[in-house]
Amino acid sequence: MNYISTRGAWSSPNAAQRFSDILLEGLAPDGGLAMPESIPQLSRAKLDALRDLTYPQLAFEIIRLFANDIPGGDLKALLARTYTRDVFGSAEITPLKTLESGLHILACSNGPTLAFKDIAMQFLGHLFEYVLGRSGGEINILGATSGDTGSSAEYAMRGKRGVRVFMLSPYGRMSPFQTAQMFSLDDANIFNIAIRGVFDDCQDIVKEVSSDIEFKRRMHIGAVNSINWARIVAQVVYYFKGYFAASASNDERVDYSIPSGNFGNIYAGHVARKMGLPIRRLILATNENDVLDEFFRTGNYRPRKSSETHQTSSPSMDISKASNFERYIFDMAGGDATHVAALWREIEHFGGFDISDDAMWDAVKASGVVSGSSTHQDRLDTIRHIHEKYGVTIDPHTADGVKVGLDHREQGVPLVCIETALPAKFEATVVEALGIKPERPAAYQGLEELPQTFKLMDADVDEVKRYIESHAG
Ligand SMILES: *Cc1c(COP(=O)(O)O)cnc(C)c1O
């Protein structure tokens, strides 16, 4: 499997990139994102053969299609080490919780940082160590987080040989639990940088540092943020797992609802659907930062400035420029990189683009994505409703997804809502909704009282570069 950039790089045969080549990269040299040349299609017979596999077996059958430059035996061993009951709390890894007939929650948040990002990130941790071990190389991971990516990356990479993590986060904007999870780590290879700004400022710094090719090469800068292709591939797996658990046979179709920020999670669902998994709809849920909802309703994509990004009670979705969206648009443009590059120039010059009169809009309609948004009050109401009716406590992000999912629910079609975090991670909003604290796993008692270390900085690219240079040994 070869990879190409959404803006055209790497398409000549002598520039061909394999999975391990793009694994440690952020953006492509032309500013685009890595995409597989084609999406593998699964036959009905193959789908039937996948239905009863364990999670690591299923992960192997899916990921090997995209990562066929890693020897099969090695990949299988890596996945068996990644997806264990020890790390994820159950052999199912992502168990399906049934609220009532046809209404489910896919529990994806039982990894070390209590958010779904661990599913992909734990795999990356093992994969990086494997790849660097083979090449004898090292990597300085530079990332931006609105809360969950950062902690997930740090817990996956702590103590990993050849790996350092420099993680930018918006100062004072993460939940106390998220902040404590990251800033209490004292591993020598983990560096927390708090930026005076919002998530998009952090993400812009990462993009700018990574576009300095000389610096990137010299400092071995790599990325694990949501544009990392290996993360998308690892997330494709639980769409299969959830589908098999929610249906009795591969003749059925199911709907998924997905709380969305950077469009990574839902994009993995889109890939699963393209591979032939019988997903009817992908229901995209945003909070008050509703850029993506606006696009799917109108065909008009208008990313907001960071000053127009609302701080909400589902902070991991406070994103107004969804990086993986470019991958989806590349698909909708039929893989026409010139068209994609032109649309992104339009964003640069005119602040957005409108495809409602374009043939691409028909492709969007056919892709099964529908959308909706929710408010703080909706989240409170949904947390309360689910707790009262089913005795289950959900976090505010999952509540965004459940709210919009229920709005789009159709009789006779199972609805699977992806749980993106445990409620313990976002205590304040859960207490506001229910008047009681959510249960917290024993290992996390007293987390906020641990000493915290971080470096506070303005949103200044050069200062970040200097910091990396002086700490990257
Ligand atoms: C990251 C995250 C999201 C958004 O996922 P994307 O892949 O960026 O769309 C939603 N909820 C939680 C809890 C998250 O950590």
The ligand as a Tripos MOL2 file, in Angstrom:
@<TRIPOS>MOLECULE
LIG
   15    15     1     0     0
SMALL
NO_CHARGES

@<TRIPOS>ATOM
      1 C1        -10.5800   13.9080   20.8740 C.3       1 LIG1
      2 C2        -11.9300   13.8360   21.4660 C.ar      1 LIG1
      3 C3        -13.0840   14.0680   20.6960 C.ar      1 LIG1
      4 C4        -13.0040   14.4600   19.2430 C.3       1 LIG1
      5 O1        -12.4920   13.4430   18.4160 O.3       1 LIG1
      6 P1        -11.9390   13.7810   16.9650 P.3       1 LIG1
      7 O2        -11.2980   12.5450   16.5120 O.co2     1 LIG1
      8 O3        -10.9560   14.9170   17.1310 O.co2     1 LIG1
      9 O4        -13.0980   14.2120   16.1310 O.co2     1 LIG1
     10 C5        -14.3050   13.9190   21.3080 C.ar      1 LIG1
     11 N1        -14.4120   13.6000   22.6130 N.ar      1 LIG1
     12 C6        -13.3330   13.3780   23.3880 C.ar      1 LIG1
     13 C7        -13.5230   13.0460   24.8200 C.3       1 LIG1
     14 C8        -12.0550   13.4790   22.8390 C.ar      1 LIG1
     15 O5        -10.9880   13.2550   23.6150 O.3       1 LIG1
@<TRIPOS>BOND
     1     1     2 1
     2     2     3 ar
     3     2    14 ar
     4     3     4 1
     5     3    10 ar
     6     4     5 1
     7     5     6 1
     8     6     7 2
     9     6     8 1
    10     6     9 1
    11    10    11 ar
    12    11    12 ar
    13    12    13 1
    14    12    14 ar
    15    14    15 1
@<TRIPOS>SUBSTRUCTURE
     1 LIG1         1 GROUP 0 **** ****
